[in-house]
Amino acid sequence: MLSKGMDIRPEIHADIDAIYQLTQTAFAPMPYSDGDEGACINKLRADGDLTISLVAVEAEAIVGHVAFSPVTIAGVSDNWFGLGPVSVAPEKQKTGIGSALIKKGLAQIKSLGAKGCVLIGDPNYYCRFGFVGDGRLTYRDLPSEVVQWLSFTDEKPSGVLKYSPGLEV
């Protein structure tokens, strides 16, 4: 359950180091992490590809973060966005912070006119937001069920997914 004292807001310049540290800490125990998630966010920001960057703040501390950046599908940049990374402080995980960040970010990209959103992740978690991993999208040699999409229109994406250069490390 979310704390009543938690706020979700866009990142500000003063948040950059805290976002990096939070992301590194949150991903450190993950077996699929290669340890560069914090650097990827910084690269997206430096490249101008960090379209939406939201932080969850509780008691003046950043306890969560989510990033959204442009993607291409089948070589075309057509107003689709990638979700991720999403990070929550280890002691705050499983309290709804990640879900709240994702929902707010999805609403924001939709309000910007996005056609939809894609991600690489656990289908058991992301299905609650409407994401589908049905094999229409491919990414490297990953299993089709983890390469997921959510359309805000009737369009169903198909083809090879490519993230912004900051995430294609």
C-alpha positions as CSV (number, residue, x, y, z in Angstrom):
1,M,0.0,0.0,0.0
2,L,1.3,3.4,-1.0
3,S,2.3,5.8,1.8
4,K,0.1,8.9,2.0
5,G,3.3,11.0,2.2
6,M,4.6,9.8,-1.2
7,D,4.6,12.1,-4.2
8,I,5.3,11.3,-7.8
9,R,6.8,14.1,-9.9
10,P,9.1,14.7,-12.9
11,E,12.8,14.5,-12.1
12,I,14.7,17.7,-11.5
13,H,18.4,18.3,-12.0
14,A,19.1,17.8,-8.3
15,D,17.7,14.3,-8.6
16,I,20.2,12.9,-11.1
17,D,22.7,11.4,-8.6
18,A,20.0,9.9,-6.4
19,I,18.3,8.4,-9.5
20,Y,21.6,6.8,-10.5
21,Q,22.3,5.4,-7.0
22,L,18.7,4.1,-6.6
23,T,18.8,2.4,-9.9
24,Q,22.2,0.8,-9.2
25,T,21.1,-0.4,-5.8
26,A,17.7,-1.7,-7.0
27,F,19.2,-3.7,-9.9
28,A,22.4,-5.0,-8.1
29,P,20.8,-8.2,-6.8
30,M,19.0,-9.0,-10.0
31,P,20.4,-12.0,-11.9
32,Y,19.7,-10.4,-15.3
33,S,21.3,-7.1,-14.5
34,D,24.6,-6.2,-16.2
35,G,25.2,-3.3,-13.7
36,D,24.8,-0.5,-16.3
37,E,21.2,0.5,-15.7
38,G,22.0,3.8,-13.9
39,A,24.5,4.7,-16.7
40,C,21.8,3.9,-19.3
41,I,19.5,6.5,-17.7
42,N,22.3,9.1,-17.7
43,K,23.0,8.3,-21.4
44,L,19.4,8.7,-22.4
45,R,19.3,12.0,-20.6
46,A,22.5,13.2,-22.2
47,D,21.2,12.2,-25.7
48,G,17.9,14.0,-25.2
49,D,16.0,10.7,-25.3
50,L,14.7,10.6,-21.7
51,T,11.2,11.6,-22.7
52,I,9.6,11.0,-19.3
53,S,11.6,10.6,-16.0
54,L,9.4,10.3,-12.9
55,V,10.5,9.9,-9.3
56,A,8.6,8.7,-6.3
57,V,9.5,10.8,-3.3
58,E,8.8,9.9,0.4
59,A,10.1,12.0,3.3
60,E,12.3,14.0,0.9
61,A,14.0,10.8,-0.3
62,I,13.7,9.3,-3.8
63,V,12.4,5.8,-3.4
64,G,11.4,5.0,-7.0
65,H,12.1,6.0,-10.6
66,V,10.8,5.2,-14.0
67,A,12.1,6.2,-17.5
68,F,10.3,6.3,-20.9
69,S,12.3,6.8,-24.1
70,P,11.6,6.5,-27.9
71,V,11.9,3.2,-29.7
72,T,11.8,2.0,-33.3
73,I,9.8,-1.0,-34.5
74,A,10.8,-2.6,-37.8
75,G,13.2,0.3,-38.3
76,V,10.5,3.0,-38.0
77,S,10.2,5.6,-35.3
78,D,6.5,6.0,-35.1
79,N,5.6,7.5,-31.7
80,W,6.1,4.3,-29.6
81,F,8.0,4.5,-26.3
82,G,10.0,2.0,-24.2
83,L,9.3,1.7,-20.5
84,G,12.4,1.2,-18.4
85,P,14.3,0.9,-16.4
86,V,11.9,1.1,-13.4
87,S,13.6,1.1,-10.0
88,V,12.3,1.0,-6.4
89,A,14.4,1.1,-3.3
90,P,14.8,-2.6,-2.1
91,E,13.1,-1.9,1.3
92,K,10.2,-0.3,-0.5
93,Q,9.6,-3.0,-3.2
94,K,6.2,-4.7,-3.3
95,T,4.5,-1.7,-1.8
96,G,2.9,-0.4,-5.1
97,I,5.5,2.3,-5.8
98,G,6.6,0.7,-9.1
99,S,3.0,0.3,-10.2
100,A,2.1,3.9,-9.4
101,L,5.2,5.1,-11.4
102,I,4.3,3.0,-14.4
103,K,0.6,4.0,-14.4
104,K,1.5,7.7,-14.2
105,G,4.2,7.4,-16.9
106,L,1.9,5.5,-19.2
107,A,-0.8,8.2,-18.8
108,Q,1.8,10.9,-19.6
109,I,3.1,9.3,-22.8
110,K,-0.5,8.6,-23.9
111,S,-1.3,12.3,-23.3
112,L,1.7,13.2,-25.5
113,G,0.1,11.3,-28.4
114,A,2.1,8.1,-28.1
115,K,0.7,5.1,-30.1
116,G,1.9,2.7,-27.4
117,C,4.6,1.4,-25.1
118,V,7.0,-1.6,-25.2
119,L,9.2,-3.2,-22.6
120,I,11.3,-6.2,-21.8
121,G,10.2,-7.8,-18.6
122,D,8.3,-10.4,-16.6
123,P,5.0,-11.1,-18.2
124,N,3.5,-12.1,-14.9
125,Y,4.1,-8.6,-13.6
126,Y,3.4,-6.4,-16.6
127,C,0.2,-8.2,-17.7
128,R,-1.6,-6.2,-15.0
129,F,-1.0,-3.0,-17.0
130,G,-2.3,-4.7,-20.2
131,F,1.1,-5.6,-21.8
132,V,1.2,-8.5,-24.2
133,G,4.1,-10.7,-25.2
134,D,2.7,-12.5,-28.2
135,G,5.7,-12.8,-30.5
136,R,4.8,-9.9,-32.7
137,L,7.9,-8.0,-31.5
138,T,11.4,-9.4,-31.3
139,Y,14.5,-8.1,-29.4
140,R,17.8,-9.8,-29.8
141,D,17.5,-13.5,-28.9
142,L,15.1,-12.9,-26.0
143,P,12.0,-15.2,-25.5
144,S,8.9,-13.7,-27.2
145,E,6.9,-13.6,-24.0
146,V,9.3,-11.0,-22.3
147,V,9.2,-8.7,-25.3
148,Q,5.9,-7.0,-24.6
149,W,3.7,-4.2,-26.0
150,L,0.7,-2.1,-25.0
151,S,-1.2,-0.2,-27.7
152,F,-3.1,3.0,-27.1
153,T,-4.8,2.6,-30.5
154,D,-6.0,-0.3,-32.6
155,E,-2.5,-0.7,-34.0
156,K,-0.6,-3.9,-33.2
157,P,3.2,-3.4,-33.5
158,S,5.2,-6.0,-35.4
159,G,8.9,-6.4,-36.1
160,V,12.3,-5.9,-34.5
161,L,12.3,-3.6,-31.5
162,K,15.2,-1.2,-31.0
163,Y,15.7,1.1,-28.1
164,S,17.3,4.5,-28.0
165,P,21.1,4.3,-28.2
166,G,21.4,4.9,-24.4
167,L,19.7,1.6,-23.8
168,E,21.4,-0.3,-26.6
169,V,24.7,-0.7,-24.8
